[in-house]
Amino acid sequence: MLVVAGEHEGLLSLLDLTEVTARAITEEVQDATVFILPGGVHGDLISAFGTGEGREGEDYRLIVSWVAKALVCSLL
């Protein structure tokens, strides 16, 4: 499971809620990954990945490696 959020979510309580939820998920889901995009909002991560921009960013590498791992696991 991949949980993502931005450091500057429009509603600060949304980031707090995401962090609380992510903590609960990681306690129950062994392979859960949590990523908070520094200086961004969750939409930044999605749009940068979708347009191919930011290929050098940590967020882009995280998504690619997470999807690759998920695909490999689904084939086993």
C-alpha positions in Angstrom: 0.0 0.0 0.0 1.3 3.5 -0.9 0.1 6.5 1.1 1.0 9.9 -0.2 0.3 13.5 0.9 1.9 16.9 0.5 3.5 18.9 3.2 1.4 21.9 2.3 -2.1 20.4 2.0 -4.8 23.0 1.6 -6.4 21.9 4.8 -3.7 21.4 7.5 -6.0 19.0 9.3 -6.0 16.8 6.1 -2.2 16.3 6.5 -2.7 15.5 10.2 -5.5 13.0 9.4 -3.3 11.4 6.6 -0.4 11.0 9.1 -2.7 9.4 11.7 -4.3 7.1 9.1 -0.9 6.2 7.7 0.5 5.3 11.1 -2.5 3.0 11.7 -2.1 1.4 8.3 1.7 0.8 8.8 0.9 -1.0 12.0 -1.3 -3.5 10.2 0.1 -3.6 6.6 3.6 -5.0 6.5 4.6 -3.5 3.1 3.0 -0.1 3.5 5.0 2.9 2.3 4.2 6.5 3.4 5.6 9.5 1.5 5.0 13.2 2.4 6.0 15.4 -0.5 8.2 18.2 0.9 6.9 21.6 -0.1 4.0 20.2 -2.1 0.4 19.0 -2.1 -0.8 15.5 -3.1 -1.9 16.8 -6.5 1.7 17.9 -7.3 2.9 14.3 -7.0 0.2 13.0 -9.3 0.5 15.6 -12.0 4.4 15.4 -12.0 4.2 11.7 -12.4 1.4 11.8 -15.0 3.2 14.3 -17.2 6.6 12.8 -16.9 8.0 15.9 -15.2 10.3 15.6 -12.3 11.8 12.3 -13.2 14.8 13.0 -11.0 12.7 13.6 -7.9 12.4 11.3 -5.0 8.7 11.2 -5.4 8.9 10.0 -9.0 11.5 7.3 -8.2 9.3 6.2 -5.3 6.2 5.7 -7.4 8.1 3.9 -10.2 9.7 1.5 -7.7 6.5 1.0 -5.8 4.5 0.2 -9.0 7.3 -2.1 -10.2 7.4 -4.0 -6.9 3.6 -4.3 -6.9 3.6 -5.7 -10.5 6.3 -8.3 -9.6 4.4 -9.4 -6.5 1.2 -9.7 -8.5 3.0 -12.1 -11.0 4.2 -14.4 -8.3 
